Amino acid sequence: MSQRVLVVEDEPNIVESLSFLMKQEGFDVSVANDGATALRLVETEMPDLVVLDVMLPRRDGYDVCRAIRANRRLDGVRIMMLSAKGRELDRRKGIELGADDYVTKPFSTRELVGRVRSLLGLAD
């Protein structure tokens, strides 16, 4: 059974790129374009990994991360935050809220795939 990845991003070009990359790696991919939809999909689909943009409509990525980590039923869900906000303060905030990784845009697709595989416990 393939692992499930939820891509949470409001920029269509990035959604398309991330979805393609994740599908190419054999993951089952779902997409949410805002924070509220993301939380609903996390609850119903129970993805193995959420690739979560920080700046989103309807609930930002920090709020979504906080909500996921507050729900014990979702303890197994890994979170990779993705953001144009590259300051150490922003990164630290994401990690302190419970993100497993924090990647800044622009990102290397090869590095991103490697980090996703690592978070999911898959050997390269």
C-alpha positions, -999 to 999 in steps of 0.1 A, spaced: 0 0 0 14 34 -10 19 61 16 -4 91 15 9 127 12 -13 157 16 1 188 -2 -12 220 13 -3 249 -9 -23 278 -25 1 285 -54 -10 265 -84 25 260 -100 39 247 -67 9 224 -62 14 210 -97 52 205 -92 48 189 -57 20 167 -68 40 155 -98 71 148 -77 52 129 -50 32 108 -75 65 100 -93 78 86 -60 48 64 -58 28 83 -31 -9 87 -31 -14 125 -32 -42 147 -21 -42 185 -23 -57 213 -2 -55 250 -12 -62 265 22 -58 257 59 -94 249 67 -96 223 39 -63 209 50 -75 202 85 -106 185 72 -86 163 48 -61 154 76 -90 142 97 -107 122 70 -77 108 50 -51 104 78 -21 111 55 13 98 64 28 132 56 15 167 52 37 191 31 24 223 46 29 259 33 30 285 60 12 314 42 -23 301 34 -58 315 32 -84 306 59 -59 293 84 -21 297 82 3 268 82 14 274 118 -23 272 129 -28 240 109 4 225 124 -8 234 159 -42 219 154 -28 186 140 -4 183 170 -32 190 194 -52 160 182 -37 127 197 -54 107 170 -31 123 145 2 116 163 15 95 135 12 122 109 45 138 99 46 175 90 70 192 66 65 229 66 73 247 33 78 285 33 93 315 16 99 327 52 135 316 57 145 334 89 156 313 118 128 327 139 102 314 114 119 280 112 121 277 149 84 286 153 74 258 129 96 232 147 84 243 181 47 239 170 55 203 161 67 203 125 91 175 117 110 195 91 110 230 77 120 237 41 124 271 26 114 282 -9 129 280 -34 138 244 -28 157 217 -47 133 191 -58 159 164 -53 166 175 -17 128 178 -10 122 143 -22 151 130 -1 137 147 30 102 134 23 116 98 20 136 103 52 105 115 72 86 85 60 113 61 69 121 51 33 156 42 22 170 60 -8 
